[in-house]
Amino acid sequence: MVTPDSIRILLVEDDEDDYVMTRDLLEDVPGTNFQLHWISSYAEAMDLILSDRAQFEVYLFDYRLGEHTGLDLLHVVREAGNQVPVVILTGQREREVDLEAMHAGAADYLLKDEITSNQLERSIRYARERAQAARQITQLAFYDSLTGLPNRVLFKERLGQALLRQRRAVKHTAVLFLDIDDFKRINDTLGHQAGDELLKAASERLHQCLRQSDTLSREDPHDEAPFVARLGGDEFTILLGDVPRPEDAATVARRMLATLAEPFRLLAHEVHMSASIGIAVSPTDGKTIDELVRNADTAMYQVKSDGKSSFKFYEESMHANAMERLELESALHQAIRTGEFELHYQPQYTMQGQALIGVEALVRWRRPTGLVPPGLFIPLAEETGLIQDIDAWVLREACAQGRRWLDAGYAPVRMSVNLSSRQFEQPDLGELVTGALAQSGMAPGMLLLEITESTLMRHRQETDRRIHELHQLGVDFALDDFGTGYSSLNHLKRFPLRAVKIDRSFVANLGASADDATIAAAIIALAHGLGLVAVAEGVETREQWDFLATRGCDEVQGFLVGRPQPAKAIDDLLSAIEESSKNTFPILCAQTRNK
């Protein structure tokens, strides 16, 4: 059994007498168990060292090894990436050989006829301790502290080496840029400890996947082995050097997606995840380190835009898309500073009597070139975190507009405002809402906040507390896009909701899909069973209206009854209602007359 104070040493020495001398010198050292392994030939030493069959802490190389030298062996060891310290032993007293050994990376150079036990022990211990210190520095500089994978610095260094080799061979170098989909959801729901555990588990799977895929990308055993690194956060890069065919990179990407799709076990929870992978292949997609990484990153973002959980090769058109996205993000920052946003309001009506019950505030971005579609800038705002600033402005402006209508003498109109999950999770949400109400003077009972199912189910205790605090002030809540999330009825009935909104995807196909009609009818019945109001959004046809009316839907909004409009258009609508004999507006009849 190896004792704690033991040192494993490989001695490469072609003279048995010198081996015996070295062995005896080490045996004379008290308090240390030197595990000495002797090899007498250069070829045998090469085979053992390169095959990695044994782990030694120090190498002792004789300078003369037949046709070769210990320096030749030292060069081979270093070129193979082996950093075990090497001490050269020689019977020659030549200063040039001494200097050559030091320049080649030897830890020490000892003359055989002058070696003592103490001198040999000091040389071995110094070499080992210096190597351990160098490994610690290397670990800190080139490896990720959480996963143990190489970091960005080492990845770029290896990629640079691969590109240099590629110039001498008719092969390709591929970079895969991998990003875990919706990783923030894990941190938000299970905590950062679970997120860290997921990153470590995913790293191990990726590493094992590359080991299994090694033969796919290496027809020659001397080719560069696949290499995975963590750039930071939930981003990983994979280097496939010396790839015979670009298609081999796709094979590796498929295997990675499959291995990450297997469920993870985290803190007693079964977690499912996916990833998006972009692939750039040199020289077609770039000839430098930065070009390949940037283009692989661009391809990965294209996967994200197209629905995630897949891979794509880089295409030239993606660069133009990426530049447009970058320009849009910069313009979005400026829009927040210069106030380029405005609100449009979509009317909401009761189905019984068709009375105007409220409006939903919808943000619009008006650039000098015209309106930017919400589907273009809202996802970008959510991804960059700018949605919080936008949400805060929308809430303040919507409350102020609601108060302006009251001051103009119109009947109270309920104001519905959407809250993003990011905004809802902010600790100062209560202060933001109460501040908007106080600043505008609008009554809390006139404000209805819309949140999605996924938002409702995150941090359930915290969500419950925030909703109840705001509800006690008089603010109402509606569950938006109902039927598309994963809320349970047990949790649903705990929250003080006023309404559930049937997602427009079910409403759109009421006349064509029996399944969607069944779901819509079931949601209406469920809402009524829980004492909630059922609201249908996205109503565009009379057929949809009639179906919802016969099923007892309470309220409706959509192009059939009113498009989102600027505040001035709502002023005109409210004036028309005031001029009528009662607070109703017969939309359908009016539309029939205007046809």
Secondary structure by P-SEA (a helix, b strand, c coil): cccccbbbbbbbcccaaaaaaaaaaaaaccccccbbbbbccaaaaaaaaaaccccccbbbbbcccccccaaaaaaaaaaaccccbbbbbbccccaaaaaaaaaaccccccccccccaaaaaaaaaaaaaaaaaaaaaaaacccccccccccaaaaaaaaaaaaaaaaaccbbbbbbbbbbcaaaaaaaaccaaaaaaaaaaaaaaaaaaaaaaccccccccccccbbbbbccccbbbbbbcccccaaaaaaaaaaaaaaaacccccccccccccbbbbbbbcccccccaaaaaaaaaaaaaaaaaacccccccccaaaaaaaaaaaaaaaaaaaaaaaccbbbbbbbbbbcccccccbbbbbbbbbcccccccccccaaaaaaacaaaaaaaaaaaaaaaaaaaaaaacccbbbbbbbbccccccccaaaaaaaaaaaaaccccccbbbbbcccccccaaaaaaaaaaaaaaabbbbbbcccccccccaaaaaaccccbbbccccccccccccaaaaaaaaaaaaaaaaacbbbbbcccccaaaaaaaaaacccccccccccccccaaaaaaaaaaaaaccccccaaaaaaaaac
